[in-house]
Amino acid sequence: MARLSPILLCLTAFSVACADPSAPADGDTATAVDSDTAAAADTAADSDTAAAADSAAAADSDTAPHSDGDTASSTATVTISGTAYTFGNGDAVEGAVVRVAELPELETTSDAGGYWELEVPEGATVTPWVSHADFTDLYAQTYVNVREPLGDIYFQMVAPFVFDALSAILEITPDPERCQISSTISEKAVQGVTFAEFRAHGAHGVAGATATIDPPVVEVVYFNKYVAPDRSLTESSRDGGVVWTNVPPGVYTLRATHPDTAFAEVTVTCTAGRFVNASPPQGLAER
């Protein structure tokens, strides 16, 4: 962002001529009086000019943008962070490269525990995504107007053979001009815990919920308790997984409903060939 240059005010100093300090002769009395009067007038004029200049400077100071404050605001950042792990066994993924779709200059790499973090501009809209040689590229949900630190953005990374197997179970051929969207209707118990606690918790879905996508371009498919998509289901299982296949490009809102509890709404950005997983403890999280 541009920085504002301070306004410079140039003041012109006036020099005042000094009268002869010696006493005037009788014939020069009128001249001396005139000289003193002129000097006094000049001094008064100089004083008025300086005062006016000072007043103008004060006005400029009041009306000029405060560059220090603007600079601080324009460079403010917030931290986003999370963990990359393997779908299925929960093993942490080291060396996964995490980027932000809207800010391609940002990049970091997950550590041995799968942990990663990035600094993003305060107020930015961000869609984190991850790549690794052993896994399919994966995008998280889109976070709009991020103004506070945002943690627990988990990437459930899927190996290509697992992606192909899930596609076969769903009886689809992924369309390269469309995207695949998944999420989990998850319980509150997996929020605010460490990754080790999250992993040890086991199944974290809320059974008996229904999910929708807006606009309603495709039907949802629920995962069964064996962590496989099952087109015969009409509501979530204990696994909590949901998927929408071959979704046209666009920005969508995911919602989940249940008779006894409520869930967060999720924004997802779908572009050609993108695989999105709004994973717990984010995604369709219980509130």
C-alpha positions as CSV (number, residue, x, y, z in Angstrom):
1,M,0.0,0.0,0.0
2,A,1.2,3.5,-0.7
3,R,2.6,5.7,2.0
4,L,1.6,9.3,2.3
5,S,4.5,11.9,2.1
6,P,4.4,14.6,4.8
7,I,3.4,18.1,3.7
8,L,6.3,20.6,3.8
9,L,5.7,24.2,4.6
10,C,8.3,26.8,3.6
11,L,8.4,30.0,5.7
12,T,10.0,33.2,4.4
13,A,11.9,35.2,7.0
14,F,11.9,39.0,6.8
15,S,14.9,41.1,7.8
16,V,14.3,44.2,9.8
17,A,16.5,47.3,9.3
18,C,17.8,48.8,12.5
19,A,17.7,52.6,13.0
20,D,20.9,54.6,13.9
21,P,21.2,54.4,17.7
22,S,22.8,57.8,18.0
23,A,20.6,60.7,19.1
24,P,19.2,62.8,16.2
25,A,20.0,66.4,15.6
26,D,17.2,68.9,16.1
27,G,16.7,69.1,12.3
28,D,16.5,65.4,12.1
29,T,13.8,64.8,14.8
30,A,11.0,64.3,12.3
31,T,13.2,62.0,10.2
32,A,14.1,59.9,13.3
33,V,10.4,59.7,14.4
34,D,9.5,58.7,10.9
35,S,12.3,56.0,11.0
36,D,11.2,54.7,14.4
37,T,7.6,54.6,13.2
38,A,8.5,52.7,10.1
39,A,10.6,50.2,12.0
40,A,7.8,49.6,14.4
41,A,5.4,49.1,11.5
42,D,7.8,46.7,9.9
43,T,8.2,44.8,13.2
44,A,4.4,44.6,13.6
45,A,4.1,43.4,10.0
46,D,6.7,40.8,10.6
47,S,5.0,39.6,13.7
48,D,1.6,39.4,12.0
49,T,3.2,37.5,9.1
50,A,4.9,35.0,11.4
51,A,1.7,34.5,13.4
52,A,-0.2,33.9,10.2
53,A,2.5,31.4,9.0
54,D,2.3,29.6,12.4
55,S,-1.5,29.4,12.1
56,A,-1.3,28.0,8.6
57,A,1.3,25.4,9.7
58,A,-1.0,24.4,12.6
59,A,-3.9,24.1,10.2
60,D,-1.9,22.0,7.8
61,S,-0.8,19.7,10.7
62,D,-4.5,19.2,11.7
63,T,-5.7,18.5,8.2
64,A,-2.8,16.4,6.8
65,P,-3.0,12.6,7.0
66,H,-1.0,11.1,9.9
67,S,1.5,9.0,8.0
68,D,2.6,7.0,11.1
69,G,-0.9,5.8,11.8
70,D,-1.6,5.1,8.1
71,T,1.6,3.1,7.8
72,A,0.9,1.1,10.9
73,S,-2.6,0.3,9.6
74,S,-1.5,-0.6,6.1
75,T,1.2,-3.0,7.3
76,A,-0.9,-4.8,10.0
77,T,-1.0,-8.6,9.7
78,V,-2.7,-11.5,11.4
79,T,-1.5,-15.1,11.7
80,I,-3.2,-18.0,10.1
81,S,-2.0,-21.5,11.0
82,G,-2.9,-25.2,11.0
83,T,-1.7,-28.7,10.4
84,A,-1.3,-30.9,7.4
85,Y,-2.0,-34.6,7.9
86,T,-2.9,-37.7,6.0
87,F,-6.5,-38.6,5.4
88,G,-7.2,-42.0,6.8
89,N,-4.4,-42.6,9.3
90,G,-3.9,-39.1,10.6
91,D,-0.1,-39.0,10.3
92,A,1.4,-35.5,10.1
93,V,2.7,-34.4,6.7
94,E,6.1,-32.8,6.8
95,G,7.3,-30.6,3.9
96,A,3.8,-29.6,2.6
97,V,3.9,-26.2,0.9
98,V,1.1,-24.0,2.0
99,R,0.1,-20.9,0.0
100,V,-2.8,-18.5,-0.2
101,A,-4.8,-18.4,-3.5
102,E,-5.4,-14.7,-3.2
103,L,-1.9,-13.8,-2.2
104,P,0.5,-16.0,-4.3
105,E,3.6,-14.3,-2.9
106,L,3.0,-15.9,0.5
107,E,4.4,-19.4,1.1
108,T,5.5,-21.6,4.0
109,T,6.3,-25.2,4.6
110,S,4.9,-27.6,7.3
111,D,7.3,-28.9,9.9
112,A,7.8,-32.4,11.2
113,G,4.5,-32.2,13.2
114,G,2.7,-31.0,10.1
115,Y,2.3,-27.5,11.6
116,W,2.4,-24.4,9.4
117,E,1.7,-20.7,9.8
118,L,1.6,-17.6,7.6
119,E,1.2,-13.8,8.2
120,V,-1.5,-12.3,6.0
121,P,-2.7,-8.7,5.7
122,E,-5.3,-7.7,8.3
123,G,-8.8,-7.7,6.6
124,A,-7.8,-9.9,3.7
125,T,-9.9,-12.7,2.2
126,V,-7.8,-15.9,2.1
127,T,-8.1,-19.4,0.7
128,P,-5.2,-21.4,2.0
129,W,-4.1,-24.4,-0.1
130,V,-1.4,-27.0,0.1
131,S,0.7,-29.1,-2.2
132,H,3.0,-32.0,-1.7
133,A,4.6,-34.5,-4.2
134,D,2.8,-37.4,-2.5
135,F,-0.7,-35.9,-2.3
136,T,-3.4,-34.2,-4.4
137,D,-3.4,-30.4,-4.2
138,L,-6.0,-29.4,-1.6
139,Y,-7.8,-26.1,-0.9
140,A,-9.3,-25.1,2.4
141,Q,-12.5,-23.0,2.7
142,T,-12.4,-19.3,2.0
143,Y,-12.1,-17.0,5.0
144,V,-13.5,-13.5,4.4
145,N,-12.2,-10.3,6.1
146,V,-9.7,-12.0,8.5
147,R,-9.0,-9.5,11.3
148,E,-8.0,-11.8,14.2
149,P,-5.5,-14.8,14.4
150,L,-7.0,-17.8,12.8
151,G,-5.8,-21.3,13.8
152,D,-6.6,-24.9,13.4
153,I,-6.9,-24.8,9.6
154,Y,-6.3,-28.5,9.0
155,F,-5.5,-30.1,5.7
156,Q,-6.8,-33.7,5.4
157,M,-4.4,-34.6,2.6
158,V,-5.4,-37.3,0.1
159,A,-3.1,-39.5,-1.8
160,P,-3.9,-39.7,-5.6
161,F,-4.9,-43.4,-5.3
162,V,-7.3,-42.6,-2.5
163,F,-8.8,-39.7,-4.5
164,D,-9.3,-42.1,-7.5
165,A,-10.8,-44.7,-5.2
166,L,-13.3,-42.2,-3.8
167,S,-14.2,-41.1,-7.3
168,A,-14.9,-44.7,-8.2
169,I,-17.1,-45.3,-5.2
170,L,-19.0,-42.1,-6.2
171,E,-19.1,-43.4,-9.8
172,I,-17.9,-40.1,-11.2
173,T,-15.1,-38.9,-13.5
174,P,-13.8,-35.7,-12.0
175,D,-14.4,-32.9,-14.6
176,P,-11.3,-30.8,-15.0
177,E,-13.5,-27.8,-15.7
178,R,-15.3,-28.2,-12.4
179,C,-14.4,-28.7,-8.8
180,Q,-14.9,-31.2,-6.0
181,I,-16.1,-29.9,-2.6
182,S,-16.1,-31.8,0.7
183,S,-16.5,-31.0,4.4
184,T,-17.4,-32.6,7.8
185,I,-20.3,-31.8,10.0
186,S,-18.2,-31.9,13.1
187,E,-18.9,-31.8,16.9
188,K,-17.7,-29.1,19.2
189,A,-15.6,-31.5,21.2
190,V,-12.8,-31.3,18.6
191,Q,-12.5,-27.5,18.8
192,G,-9.8,-25.8,20.9
193,V,-7.7,-28.9,21.4
194,T,-4.2,-29.9,20.3
195,F,-3.7,-31.8,17.1
196,A,-2.7,-34.9,19.2
197,E,-5.9,-34.6,21.1
198,F,-7.9,-34.1,17.9
199,R,-6.3,-37.2,16.3
200,A,-6.9,-39.3,19.4
201,H,-10.6,-38.3,19.5
202,G,-11.5,-40.6,16.7
203,A,-14.8,-40.0,14.8
204,H,-15.9,-36.4,15.3
205,G,-19.0,-36.1,13.1
206,V,-22.5,-35.3,14.2
207,A,-25.0,-37.9,13.0
208,G,-28.5,-37.0,11.8
209,A,-27.7,-33.6,10.2
210,T,-28.4,-32.6,6.7
211,A,-26.2,-30.4,4.5
212,T,-26.9,-28.0,1.6
213,I,-24.9,-25.9,-0.9
214,D,-26.1,-22.5,-2.1
215,P,-26.6,-22.0,-5.0
216,P,-28.1,-25.6,-5.1
217,V,-26.3,-26.7,-8.2
218,V,-25.6,-30.4,-7.2
219,E,-26.9,-32.9,-4.7
220,V,-24.9,-33.7,-1.5
221,V,-23.6,-37.2,-0.8
222,Y,-23.0,-38.3,2.8
223,F,-20.2,-40.5,4.1
224,N,-21.2,-43.6,6.1
225,K,-19.7,-44.7,9.4
226,Y,-17.0,-46.6,7.5
227,V,-15.7,-43.3,6.0
228,A,-17.0,-44.0,2.5
229,P,-19.4,-41.9,0.4
230,D,-22.8,-43.6,0.3
231,R,-25.5,-42.3,-2.1
232,S,-28.2,-44.1,-0.2
233,L,-27.9,-41.9,2.9
234,T,-30.2,-39.0,3.5
235,E,-28.4,-37.5,6.5
236,S,-24.9,-37.6,8.1
237,S,-23.4,-40.5,9.9
238,R,-21.1,-40.5,12.9
239,D,-18.3,-39.8,10.4
240,G,-20.0,-36.5,9.4
241,G,-18.4,-36.4,6.0
242,V,-20.3,-34.8,3.0
243,V,-19.3,-34.2,-0.6
244,W,-20.5,-32.4,-3.7
245,T,-19.1,-33.6,-7.0
246,N,-18.3,-31.8,-10.3
247,V,-19.5,-28.4,-9.0
248,P,-19.5,-25.5,-11.6
249,P,-17.0,-22.7,-10.9
250,G,-18.3,-20.1,-8.4
251,V,-18.5,-19.0,-4.8
252,Y,-20.8,-21.2,-2.6
253,T,-22.1,-21.3,0.9
254,L,-22.3,-24.6,2.7
255,R,-24.8,-25.1,5.6
256,A,-25.8,-27.9,7.9
257,T,-29.0,-28.3,10.0
258,H,-29.9,-30.6,12.9
259,P,-32.9,-30.7,15.2
260,D,-30.8,-30.1,18.3
261,T,-27.8,-28.0,17.4
262,A,-26.4,-25.4,14.9
263,F,-23.3,-25.2,12.7
264,A,-21.1,-22.6,11.2
265,E,-21.7,-21.5,7.6
266,V,-18.8,-22.1,5.2
267,T,-17.7,-20.1,2.1
268,V,-15.9,-22.1,-0.6
269,T,-14.4,-20.9,-3.8
270,C,-14.7,-23.3,-6.7
271,T,-12.5,-23.0,-9.8
272,A,-11.7,-25.4,-12.6
273,G,-9.9,-28.6,-11.3
274,R,-9.9,-27.5,-7.6
275,F,-10.4,-30.0,-4.8
276,V,-11.8,-28.2,-1.7
277,N,-12.1,-29.7,1.8
278,A,-13.4,-27.5,4.6
279,S,-12.0,-29.8,7.2
280,P,-12.7,-30.0,11.0
281,P,-12.3,-28.4,13.4
282,Q,-13.2,-25.6,10.8
283,G,-15.8,-26.3,8.1
284,L,-19.3,-27.2,9.2
285,A,-18.4,-27.0,12.8
286,E,-20.9,-27.2,15.6
287,R,-21.6,-23.9,17.4
